[in-house]
Amino acid sequence: MRSAQDLLAELNASDESPRIEAKRSREIGKSIMETVIAFANEPALGGGYLLLGVNWEVDVKGDTRYWAEGVPDPNKAQ
């Protein structure tokens, strides 16, 4: 299993990944359920990673920067 830091580093390097989805919310809602269903309906991907509690901003160059927010230890399973 990959660490949260590794997944965030990949997002920061590429800005998009078909296997990694970052959400600001830490609660299960419609957007999160849609992501889970999308991962489940793409058997060729073999699943994916859903990161909760991630914030992001777009800098002046148009690059998106992601970071964990409101999560004391992003690699610790709760």
C-alpha positions, 0 to 999 in steps of 0.5 A: 500500500502506498503512503499518503505522502507518496500519493500527494507527491504524485498528484503534485508532480502530475496534477492528474491521475486516473487512479488518485482522487483528492477530496477536501471533505472528510465526510461521505457524501455524493461526490465521494460515493461517485468516485468510489462507484467510478473506481469500481466500474473501471475494472482495467484500472484495478481500483484507485486511491481516494484521499480525504482531507486534501486541500489544493490551490492553483498557482499563478502558473496554473499548476495545482498544489495539493496538501493534507489539511486537518489530518494530524497523521495522513498515513495513520489508519483511523 
